[in-house]
């Protein structure tokens, strides 16, 4: 399997502050010492879990190749304990490392988006229920818009829920309460360019791979989502801080089967739907609530 560096994580300065000297060695003792130090940092900062985005992955990849994402050079040096994690495959194109706080357990459940643009979790058939302190290497997320899993961190009668996704705004791990993002990002803020490649050729090779990978992994939903974001109306609302979600429902409009999206605002505990759109190929409709009908966006 050809290995490519995936752009992920925290700054080099922060990494230097967090990673203890013990983590720079190798062997089980060093890994245990490093994990204990990491969990101690989580406790001091009042985080129940640490999550890192390790990179994108193709379909049909075997379990061992998923685990290989923990052996990327910088992760192997900074967080050697990740390679002992348990792989949980929920299907999708993203790989995450999930490290529980000391004494906490990680459980992974299937999740889907309803027609009301709300998450519905299946607590009856978990993908995996971890033991205390067990590290999880999770493959998930078929869509870039929402997560297909619910991650629950538990200790005795306490529980915290996460939904690992990548922010469409900056490509970083989406912020979660009580969660520490220990992904490793390589970005030069002064020049606005990615660095840490040995040569320009290395970066060009990565860039070509990343572009091809993202294009191959794009689904019809993602293409429709991108098309909506390019329209003046939706772009304007997104600029105001609203969010666009796929409802996982379809509507037949003018004899065409269209995917339905909802534009609304995120609140702490719920999502308020405000505008509905439907997409078929390059055709975009908006829903006229007053007249109860679908119209072509930009016409009339």
Buried (B, 14 or more C-beta within 10 A) or exposed (E): EEEBBBBBBBEEEEBEEBBBEBBEEEEEEBBBBBBBBBBEBBEEEEBBBBBBBBBBBEEEBEEEBBBBBBEBEBBEBBBBBBBBBBBBBBEBBBBBBBBBBBEBBBBBBBBBBEEEBEBEBEEEEBBBEBEEBBBBBBBBBBBBBBBBBBBBBBBEEEEBBBBBBBEBEEEBBBEBEBBBBBBBBBBEEEEEEBEBBEEEEEBEBBEEBBEEBEEEBBBEBBBBBEBBEEBEBBEEBBEEEBBBBBBBBBBEBEEBEBBBBBBBBEEEEEBEBEBBBBBBEEBBBBBEEEEEEBEEBEEE
